[in-house]
Amino acid sequence: MVTKMHVKTGDTVVVITGKDAGTKGKVMSVLPKTGRVVVEKVNIVSKHTKPTQNNPQGGIMKKEAPIDASNVMLYCDKCGKGVRIGKEVLADGTRVRKCVVCGTQFK
């Protein structure tokens, strides 16, 4: 089941729950089938890798793991915090996301 997502790749978000609560980061990828997002420098896990041709050393690699999309809020630069978003249709018919608090439009 594909979930409708409130964030897109490249958005700046703030984590609201979990061990990384309060951390701000950029969305690296969105996984709508599972309802999860991968955020830069959030939910770092250790992955044990075998030696390969590309990585002959092998070893333990640190990488970001997905977190649930409900645990992040879009970050508004004007408000300086995580905010809810509303959707608005402009006069030319395009739909934009906007901050519920201050009305700033997101790309």
C-alpha positions in Angstrom: 0.0 0.0 0.0 1.5 3.4 -1.1 1.2 6.1 1.6 0.7 9.8 0.7 3.8 11.6 2.0 3.9 15.1 3.5 7.6 15.5 2.8 9.7 15.2 -0.4 13.3 14.5 -1.2 15.4 17.5 -0.5 13.1 19.0 2.2 14.6 20.1 5.5 12.8 18.4 8.4 13.1 18.2 12.2 12.7 14.9 14.1 10.1 15.1 16.8 10.3 11.7 18.5 12.8 9.0 19.2 16.5 9.0 20.1 17.3 11.8 17.6 14.5 14.1 18.6 15.2 17.7 17.9 17.7 16.9 15.1 17.4 18.9 11.9 18.4 17.3 8.6 17.7 17.0 4.9 15.5 14.2 3.5 17.7 12.0 1.4 15.0 9.6 0.1 11.3 8.9 0.6 9.9 5.3 0.7 6.1 5.7 0.2 5.5 1.9 0.1 6.6 1.6 3.7 5.8 5.2 4.8 9.4 5.9 5.8 12.0 8.5 5.1 15.8 8.5 5.2 17.1 11.7 6.9 20.7 12.9 6.7 22.7 12.2 10.0 19.6 10.7 11.7 19.2 7.1 12.9 22.8 6.0 12.2 23.2 2.2 12.2 26.3 0.0 11.9 26.3 -2.3 8.9 28.8 -5.2 8.8 30.0 -5.6 5.2 32.1 -8.4 3.6 35.1 -7.5 1.5 34.3 -6.8 -2.1 36.1 -5.6 -5.2 34.9 -2.1 -4.6 35.6 -2.3 -0.8 38.5 -4.8 -0.3 38.8 -3.9 3.4 35.2 -4.7 4.4 34.4 -4.0 8.0 31.8 -1.9 9.8 30.1 0.9 7.9 27.9 3.6 9.4 24.8 4.6 7.4 21.4 6.2 7.8 18.4 3.9 8.3 14.8 4.8 7.4 12.5 6.3 10.1 8.8 6.6 10.0 7.5 9.6 8.2 5.2 10.5 11.1 8.2 11.2 13.3 9.3 14.2 11.2 7.9 17.6 10.6 8.8 20.0 7.8 11.1 22.8 9.1 10.1 26.4 8.4 13.1 28.8 8.2 10.9 31.8 9.1 9.3 30.2 12.2 12.5 28.4 13.2 10.8 25.2 14.1 8.9 22.1 12.7 5.5 23.1 11.4 2.4 21.5 10.0 1.7 22.1 6.4 -1.4 23.1 4.4 -2.0 22.9 0.7 -3.2 25.8 -1.4 -4.2 26.1 -5.1 -2.9 29.2 -6.7 -4.7 31.2 -9.4 -2.8 29.5 -12.2 -3.9 26.1 -10.9 -0.6 25.0 -9.3 -0.7 23.4 -5.9 1.8 24.5 -3.3 2.6 23.5 0.3 2.6 26.3 2.9 3.3 26.7 6.6 0.1 26.7 8.7 1.7 29.2 11.2 3.2 31.9 9.0 2.0 31.1 5.5 5.5 30.7 3.9 5.3 28.6 0.7 7.6 25.6 0.3 9.0 24.5 -3.0 
